[in-house]
Amino acid sequence: MEHVLYGGSNGFVGVADKAEVDMLNKALTAGYGYAGMPSSFTGGAPLMVESLEASLKSTTWQMKNLVLWPSIPVDRAYNTVEQYSRITSYGGNGSPYFNEGGSPREEDSIYNRETQKIVYFGTRRRVSHAMMLVRVAFGDAVAREINNGNMWLLQNIERELYYGNGFFSNNGEFDGNPSAIHSDSLAIMGIDQQVRQGDTDAKAQAVAFSGFGGALSVVRDLNDSLLSEDEMEEGAVSILNNFGIPVELHLDPLALSQFSRQFFPKERINTMGVADGRAGFVIREFISSAGAFALRPNVFMRPKAEYKLRPDTALAPAAPVLPAAALGGADVGTGFEKDEEYYYRIASLNEHGESAVGAASAKVTIAVTGEIVTLTITNVVGAKYYAVYRTNSLAGADSAQFIGYVKVAPGASTSFIDRNAKLPGRASAFLMFLDPEALVFKQLAPLSKINLATVAASFEWLQVLYGCLIIFTPRKHFIYENIGRSA
């Protein structure tokens, strides 16, 4: 087939071959110029004008995802150890009456002094000198890394305020006892740890009106049940009886979703105010007999669940060897049932991160209902504590999920006692009295940037924040643990 070549103002002249027609077609259409990305070429490619989006798109969290950090009261710290005092009684429980002309009895208030250590949050960042000279797609590289450093710090602070030094086993109980936490721990004492400790600590309990029902527990085990209206009311009343006011319930988004689903309209008449043509119903506030409180979902409260197949960093300790499991005597209330079967897996941790998980234990079969499982872990050099993961035999050893930490014991091995107090991978929720008289973040240094000396062709700096969380009145808050998940 012959092609006629177009000669501009001279019209069509002569005969064109296929190559000339292809060149003409290329001039008349945009096309892509090449397939793939510029970085994939090794011998050159057609010159094309490319459009490069200058804004950086984030696949991770944003500032609007923070819930606790913007809400918590902040105060100034003046030392590396912050002391505070609690008054637990304005006087004894004696009679306020006295005879005419007599004198009332003397009463003494009760004070307790407590302390919290300042902890140090920080990250080190570096940008090469060459990187500062080139024109990058997302703007100033130093400014971007400073912002990234702030975001990294805040994501850790947000989660640690809830769970710092939490979930440490005290002979199978999770009661926040400081003796169960490694003495060299650098972590903050979070809400979980301080409220659990205060639940059983007499120095954190008001002794006024002793015997009048003011000593209700502030920890509620849902034992794999969903949050319900009854549970919400129980937590609010417990706070009220401890002289607090429930203000906000912070919870995993999945827990809020499953609670809200109970209120989805199922009738033709929408009794809860959902407009026509709209489905679903999300509970944003709960009105209890102790007052109304907001429900605040927080992605940083998603429970620790899956183990890791590779260590966090090169300095993390080695994975433990196969743990040995033994069955102990019956302990009423463990929740273990006869003939249930489980597998356990262990990971080592220190200040540099968590190791890859070790091999699964042999299958553990519960012989007697209520039995205790004791794991013997051979100590790993450099480890400060261990994370324990558990699964049932039907799910298989590869489905093990987190059930708690245990600090390394002196000697060759460490024991972890499983009383089934924490269910694998289940979330917690915190109903809190967010008042400066109840809790505060004591800040020794605000979020700060410290430039480092230049010893290479790079610009290096630290971003730090120093502070501690103090819960003055732990029994004016409430914990829901082992929140269930619907199928």
Number of C-alpha atoms within 10 A of each C-alpha: 4 9 12 12 16 15 10 8 6 7 8 11 11 10 11 13 12 11 9 13 15 11 10 13 11 12 10 9 8 9 9 10 12 12 9 9 7 12 6 10 11 7 5 8 12 9 8 11 7 8 6 8 9 10 9 10 8 7 6 5 13 10 10 7 13 19 16 19 15 11 11 16 17 16 13 13 18 12 13 14 14 18 13 12 11 16 17 18 17 14 13 16 12 9 8 10 9 10 7 6 6 7 9 11 10 9 13 9 10 15 12 11 10 13 11 18 18 24 19 15 18 17 14 15 16 15 15 14 12 9 14 14 10 10 10 11 12 13 12 14 19 17 10 13 14 18 11 13 19 19 15 14 17 18 17 14 21 20 19 21 22 24 21 21 24 25 23 26 24 19 15 21 18 20 24 27 19 16 10 20 22 17 10 9 15 16 21 25 27 22 27 27 24 26 27 24 19 24 23 17 15 12 17 21 21 20 19 14 12 11 8 8 10 18 19 14 17 25 20 17 14 16 17 17 13 18 22 14 13 9 14 17 16 18 27 30 22 25 25 19 18 22 13 22 23 24 20 21 26 22 23 20 17 19 21 22 14 17 17 17 13 16 14 15 16 11 7 6 10 13 10 10 9 14 8 8 5 7 11 11 16 15 15 13 14 17 13 17 11 19 14 15 21 16 19 20 22 20 15 21 21 19 17 14 17 15 22 13 11 13 20 15 11 11 14 20 24 20 23 22 18 17 23 16 20 14 17 16 12 16 14 12 12 17 15 23 14 13 12 15 16 21 22 28 27 27 27 30 25 18 16 14 16 25 28 21 23 20 17 20 19 15 15 19 19 20 18 17 18 20 23 24 24 19 22 17 21 17 22 21 11 15 23 21 24 26 23 23 26 26 22 19 17 10 11 14 21 16 19 25 24 24 24 25 25 24 24 25 14 8 8 11 14 20 20 24 22 24 23 19 20 22 21 24 22 21 23 24 26 23 26 26 23 20 14 15 11 18 22 19 19 22 20 20 15 12 15 12 17 11 12 13 10 10 8 9 10 15 18 18 18 16 18 19 20 18 26 24 27 25 23 21 23 28 34 28 33 29 23 22 23 24 23 20 14 9 3
